[in-house]
């Protein structure tokens, strides 16, 4: 509050000239204080109405729903390529190649390369399902409390913390194999040849395409998990079971 002295003087004046009015003002200030500083307390009180079993079960349902949505949405043809949120672009270190190709009216070579990377990601995504399931099963009561009282992406953060290294390990070989099978390497060679080579000048993402596509695939997965999590938290219609309604309804604004 910018002028605490002014409020104090007002209370004193009311106390002198209208003793009966101070009770109403006091009640109002108590309510005001509760609305400003009582958000966390309100959440905690709401959470206390849930049993540990309900809280954990509800959070597990939300995690399964979010993971299932991400895997189903992305793990199909066009799942990455046709989705502007997660579409894997040309690596930044190859921006000059893309610019050169488009200047030479060889757009199809650049488009073919980008499409092949995205198709590789789409085929690798289903591997995430089992890893996500293991992370859900490992969730503790304290994890559930942290997620439920946390920000809109708290469950996604939990997933990322508990699955990213395992997903990277499991998905990279699939990405590599799929990229070979879907012609990413061939597309890359055709693109570089048409752009004039200069492969010796490349570094980072341009020389580790498997790593680049794997990282982008994981980022896309977590983007979609976060999207579904926010829906469950903020949109009652997205709470598709009675347990989700009870758990997330208890902490909704």
C-alpha positions as CSV (number, residue, x, y, z in Angstrom):
1,X,0.0,0.0,0.0
2,X,1.5,3.4,-1.0
3,X,0.1,5.6,1.9
4,X,-0.1,3.5,5.1
5,X,-0.1,6.7,7.2
6,X,-3.3,7.9,5.4
7,X,-5.1,4.7,6.2
8,X,-4.0,4.9,9.8
9,X,-5.3,8.4,10.1
10,X,-8.6,7.4,8.5
11,X,-9.1,4.6,11.0
12,X,-8.3,7.0,13.9
13,X,-10.8,9.5,12.7
14,X,-13.5,6.9,12.3
15,X,-12.7,5.7,15.8
16,X,-13.2,9.2,17.2
17,X,-16.2,10.3,15.3
18,X,-18.0,7.0,14.5
19,X,-16.9,4.3,16.9
20,X,-19.5,1.8,15.5
21,X,-18.0,2.2,12.0
22,X,-14.6,0.7,12.8
23,X,-16.0,-2.8,13.1
24,X,-17.3,-2.8,9.5
25,X,-14.0,-1.3,8.3
26,X,-12.0,-3.8,10.2
27,X,-14.0,-6.6,8.6
28,X,-13.4,-5.1,5.2
29,X,-9.7,-4.8,5.7
30,X,-9.5,-8.4,6.9
31,X,-11.3,-9.5,3.7
32,X,-9.0,-7.3,1.6
33,X,-5.9,-8.8,3.2
34,X,-7.3,-12.3,2.6
35,X,-7.9,-11.6,-1.1
36,X,-4.4,-10.2,-1.6
37,X,-2.3,-12.5,0.5
38,X,-4.5,-15.5,1.0
39,X,-4.2,-17.2,-2.4
40,X,-1.6,-19.8,-1.3
41,X,-3.5,-20.3,1.9
42,X,-6.7,-20.9,0.0
43,X,-5.0,-23.4,-2.3
44,X,-3.5,-25.2,0.7
45,X,-6.9,-25.3,2.4
46,X,-8.5,-26.7,-0.7
47,X,-5.8,-29.3,-1.1
48,X,-6.3,-30.4,2.5
49,X,-9.8,-31.5,1.6
50,X,-8.3,-34.1,-0.7
51,X,-6.9,-37.4,0.6
52,X,-3.4,-38.3,-0.4
53,X,-4.8,-41.1,-2.5
54,X,-7.2,-38.8,-4.4
55,X,-4.5,-36.3,-5.0
56,X,-1.9,-38.8,-6.4
57,X,-4.5,-40.6,-8.4
58,X,-5.9,-37.4,-9.9
59,X,-2.4,-36.1,-10.8
60,X,-1.5,-39.5,-12.4
61,X,-4.7,-39.3,-14.5
62,X,-3.7,-35.8,-15.6
63,X,-0.2,-36.9,-16.5
64,X,-1.4,-39.9,-18.4
65,X,-3.9,-37.7,-20.2
66,X,-1.3,-35.1,-21.1
67,X,1.3,-37.6,-22.2
68,X,-1.3,-39.6,-24.2
69,X,-2.4,-36.4,-26.0
70,X,1.2,-35.5,-26.9
71,X,2.1,-38.9,-28.2
72,X,-1.1,-39.4,-30.1
73,X,-1.0,-35.9,-31.6
74,X,2.6,-35.9,-32.7
75,X,3.2,-39.6,-33.4
76,X,1.4,-39.7,-36.7
77,X,2.0,-38.4,-40.2
78,X,2.0,-34.7,-40.2
79,X,2.1,-34.5,-36.4
80,X,5.2,-32.3,-36.4
81,X,5.3,-31.1,-40.0
82,X,1.7,-29.7,-40.0
83,X,1.9,-28.2,-36.5
84,X,3.4,-24.7,-36.4
85,X,4.0,-25.0,-32.6
86,X,6.4,-27.9,-32.9
87,X,7.5,-28.1,-36.6
88,X,11.2,-28.7,-36.7
89,X,12.9,-26.0,-38.7
90,X,16.2,-26.0,-40.6
91,X,19.0,-25.9,-38.1
92,X,20.2,-22.3,-37.6
93,X,23.7,-23.3,-38.7
94,X,22.2,-24.2,-42.1
95,X,20.2,-21.0,-42.5
96,X,22.7,-19.8,-45.2
97,X,22.1,-23.1,-47.1
98,X,18.4,-22.6,-47.1
99,X,18.8,-18.9,-48.2
100,X,21.1,-20.0,-51.0
101,X,18.7,-22.7,-52.2
102,X,15.7,-20.4,-52.2
103,X,17.7,-17.7,-54.0
104,X,18.5,-20.3,-56.7
105,X,14.8,-21.4,-56.9
106,X,15.6,-24.8,-55.4
107,X,13.0,-24.5,-52.7
108,X,11.9,-28.1,-53.1
109,X,15.3,-29.3,-51.8
110,X,15.1,-27.2,-48.6
111,X,11.4,-28.3,-48.1
112,X,12.3,-31.9,-48.7
113,X,15.0,-31.8,-46.1
114,X,12.8,-30.1,-43.5
115,X,10.0,-32.6,-44.2
116,X,12.3,-35.6,-43.8
117,X,13.5,-34.4,-40.3
118,X,9.9,-33.9,-39.2
119,X,8.8,-37.3,-40.4
120,X,11.7,-38.9,-38.5
121,X,10.5,-37.1,-35.3
122,X,6.9,-38.4,-35.9
123,X,8.1,-42.0,-36.1
124,X,10.3,-41.7,-33.0
125,X,7.6,-40.2,-30.7
126,X,5.7,-43.4,-29.7
127,X,8.9,-44.5,-27.9
128,X,8.0,-41.9,-25.3
129,X,4.8,-43.6,-24.1
130,X,6.5,-46.3,-22.0
131,X,9.0,-43.8,-20.5
132,X,6.2,-41.4,-19.5
133,X,4.3,-44.3,-18.0
134,X,7.2,-45.2,-15.8
135,X,7.5,-41.6,-14.6
136,X,3.8,-41.5,-13.7
137,X,4.2,-44.7,-11.6
138,X,7.1,-43.2,-9.8
139,X,5.3,-40.1,-8.6
140,X,5.1,-39.6,-4.8
141,X,2.6,-37.8,-2.6
142,X,5.0,-34.8,-2.3
143,X,5.4,-34.7,-6.1
144,X,1.7,-34.6,-6.4
145,X,1.4,-31.7,-3.9
146,X,4.1,-29.8,-5.7
147,X,2.4,-30.3,-9.1
148,X,-1.0,-29.4,-7.8
149,X,0.1,-26.2,-6.1
150,X,2.5,-25.3,-8.9
151,X,2.3,-23.3,-12.1
152,X,0.3,-24.3,-15.2
153,X,3.2,-26.4,-16.4
154,X,4.3,-28.0,-13.1
155,X,3.3,-31.5,-14.4
156,X,5.2,-30.9,-17.6
157,X,8.3,-29.8,-15.6
158,X,8.0,-33.0,-13.5
159,X,7.9,-35.1,-16.7
160,X,10.9,-33.2,-18.2
161,X,12.9,-33.7,-15.0
162,X,12.2,-37.4,-14.7
163,X,12.2,-38.4,-18.4
164,X,14.4,-36.2,-20.5
165,X,17.7,-38.1,-20.2
166,X,16.0,-41.5,-20.6
167,X,14.0,-40.3,-23.6
168,X,17.1,-38.9,-25.2
169,X,18.9,-42.2,-24.8
170,X,16.0,-44.2,-26.1
171,X,14.9,-41.9,-28.9
172,X,18.2,-40.9,-30.5
173,X,18.9,-44.3,-32.1
174,X,15.3,-44.4,-33.4
175,X,15.7,-41.0,-34.8
176,X,19.0,-42.0,-36.4
177,X,17.6,-45.1,-37.9
178,X,14.4,-43.4,-39.1
179,X,16.3,-40.5,-40.6
180,X,18.3,-43.0,-42.6
181,X,15.2,-44.8,-43.7
182,X,13.2,-41.7,-44.5
183,X,16.0,-40.2,-46.6
184,X,17.2,-37.4,-44.4
185,X,20.8,-38.1,-45.1
186,X,20.1,-38.3,-48.9
187,X,18.1,-35.0,-48.7
188,X,20.9,-33.4,-46.8
189,X,23.6,-34.4,-49.3
190,X,21.4,-33.3,-52.2
191,X,20.8,-30.0,-50.5
192,X,24.4,-29.3,-49.7
193,X,25.5,-30.3,-53.1
194,X,23.1,-27.9,-54.7
195,X,24.0,-25.1,-52.3
196,X,27.7,-25.4,-53.2
197,X,29.0,-27.7,-50.5
198,X,31.3,-26.0,-47.9
199,X,30.7,-28.8,-45.5
200,X,34.0,-28.1,-43.9
201,X,32.6,-24.8,-42.6
202,X,29.7,-26.5,-40.7
203,X,29.5,-27.2,-37.0
204,X,27.0,-28.0,-34.2
205,X,23.5,-28.9,-35.4
206,X,24.6,-29.1,-39.0
207,X,27.0,-32.0,-38.3
208,X,24.9,-33.7,-35.6
209,X,21.5,-33.9,-37.2
210,X,20.5,-36.9,-35.1
211,X,21.1,-34.9,-31.9
212,X,19.4,-31.9,-33.3
213,X,16.2,-33.8,-34.4
214,X,16.1,-35.7,-31.1
215,X,16.3,-32.5,-29.0
216,X,13.6,-30.8,-31.2
217,X,11.4,-33.9,-30.9
218,X,11.6,-33.8,-27.1
219,X,10.9,-30.1,-27.1
220,X,7.8,-30.7,-29.2
221,X,6.6,-33.4,-26.9
222,X,6.8,-31.2,-23.8
223,X,5.1,-28.3,-25.6
224,X,2.1,-30.5,-26.3
225,X,2.1,-32.0,-22.8
226,X,2.1,-28.5,-21.3
227,X,-0.7,-27.5,-23.6
228,X,-2.9,-30.3,-22.4
229,X,-1.9,-29.7,-18.8
230,X,-3.0,-26.0,-19.0
231,X,-6.3,-27.1,-20.5
232,X,-7.0,-29.4,-17.6
233,X,-6.0,-26.8,-15.0
234,X,-8.0,-23.9,-16.6
235,X,-10.9,-25.5,-18.5
236,X,-13.3,-27.6,-16.6
237,X,-14.6,-29.2,-19.8
238,X,-11.1,-30.8,-20.2
239,X,-11.4,-32.6,-16.9
240,X,-12.8,-35.8,-18.4
241,X,-13.2,-37.8,-15.2
242,X,-14.9,-37.2,-11.9
243,X,-11.5,-37.5,-10.1
244,X,-10.0,-34.8,-12.4
245,X,-12.9,-32.6,-11.7
246,X,-12.6,-33.0,-8.0
247,X,-8.8,-32.6,-7.8
248,X,-8.3,-29.7,-10.1
249,X,-11.7,-28.1,-9.2
250,X,-10.4,-27.9,-5.6
251,X,-7.6,-25.5,-6.6
252,X,-9.3,-23.6,-9.5
253,X,-9.6,-19.9,-9.1
